[in-house]
């Protein structure tokens, strides 16, 4: 999000209190939602709960196509619609709710770096496993993603999504990776997070920060196979 966009969002968000009928939209929970989207939704829900902000979870088959960015989850607050974890956290902060106010500038910068690590590594790994491993895509991902739709739309949308994800993987240099290489990348990411956490209950002193929500959400949902390594929580 650009600085101008952040300033605009902050100005709009601060003007109105948090409503009781705020809604978070995600794909259908039982039959459709994928691991990566489920992790993001859990992180947003946990963050809102810790900020004592009420939200109703609304499951919609076309949630991804309702989102302004084409990604889920997204929240509907009054006449505002904000999608994805980062912009949602900024929107909430603009309303005066934050879990990082007790952190120093260095800690905030470090927290942002770990959030980027989790997003760039674990989210990318989930997308790779879901859409680039053909066995997983064939047996799980495409059937779940397209489950609400009838033929031939179900096939068209599933293969369109797979093509989009694979194009992204090619752009970031992941297209040529094997599953073992992806598992190793995830393992190294978990090791870095585990070392940072150490024996502490939280990543930063006694503060339950945004990075903790992201790590916990992906720790619950990420299938890292043989390289599975828990991050202490």
Secondary structure, DSSP 8 states (H G I E B T S, - for coil): --HHHHHHHHHHHHTS---TT-EEEES-TTTT--HHHHHHHHHHHHHHHHTT---EEEE-TTHHHHSTTS-S-EEEETTEEEESHHHHHHHHHHTT--S-TTS-HHHHHHHHHHHHHHIIIIIHHHHHHHHTSHHHIIIIIHHHHTTTS-TTHHHHHHHHHHHHHHHHHHHTT-TT--HHHHHHHHHHHHHHHHHHHTT-SSSBTTB--HHHHHHHHHHHH---GGG------
